[in-house]
Amino acid sequence: MANYVIGDIQGCFGALECVLEKASFNPTVDTLWSVGDLINRGSDNLSTLRWFYTHRASVQVVLGNHDLHLLAVAAGVGKPSKSDNFQDILTAPDAEQLLNWLQQQPLFFREGNDLLVHAGIPPVWSAEKSEQLAAEVSDCLRGPYAKRFFKTMYGNEPARWSPHLSGYARLRVITNYLTRMRYCTATGLLDLKSKGPEPRHKKLQKEKIAPWFAHPNALAKGERVFFGHWASLNGHTQSSQFIGLDTGCVWGQSMTLYCRDTGNAVSCNCRP
């Protein structure tokens, strides 16, 4: 038995098959975690989502920003962009079944000291706090107000967490931390405009900007965070506590599969 984590797939189904074959992945005994962004911009979104649904007994998925966007478009409230190409899912005969399953997935998952999230955990949150707040979003996604959530999901404000936030503003900032964050300040002030390996500016409101994982954090000793979302890092965090797995497959770089048990990784080259 082996336990794996895979980076952003984004519909690159051939690369998914490649890394699983390299690792001799066996869904009857092995487990596979996904950092989210299963779909969008790759060449075969439908096969990717179908694979995860078929193997749902042996996989754990957290939602990424592309997954949430797909669900918002499917709900009729999100506006597709020119680069979106998940129409193959929306028009599939099993679309309702696949999307209903996807919408049930959490934004945060933990097993012991291993934490799974799409973008990251703000430095001001512990694992317990992250799990609690992520559950607020999941409860909304799984309930009667999901469509209202999708309508209010988009936007960069509030840019910082406060326990006094309420309603959809509260859910939006939680979602932005967990699915969109790259850079922030030590107090959790989000810089959602910087996307490259260096921030566009050194400071935001006189506070130093750095990668979310570079600040002192509230996580417990020994807790590891597996995340994706940040292709320009190519997985490099300079830390054994923060394991980046988005190695830019959809941009023609590679897909990475990491074994949680051994720390070994396999990868496959991807077409642009």
VENTASUL-V684763 format. One record per helix or strand. SS is the DSSP state (hx for helix, st for strand). FROM is the first residue (numbers start at 1). TO is the last residue. Records with the same first field share a line. If there is no record, write none. Layout:
SS->FROM-TO ; FROM-TO
//
This chain:
st->3-6 ; 31-34 ; 59-62 ; 106-106 ; 108-111 ; 114-117 ; 183-184 ; 190-191 ; 203-204 ; 207-208 ; 210-211 ; 224-227 ; 242-244 ; 254-259 ; 265-269
hx->13-22 ; 45-54 ; 65-74 ; 87-90 ; 95-103 ; 127-141 ; 146-152 ; 167-180 ; 212-214 ; 231-233 ; 249-251
//
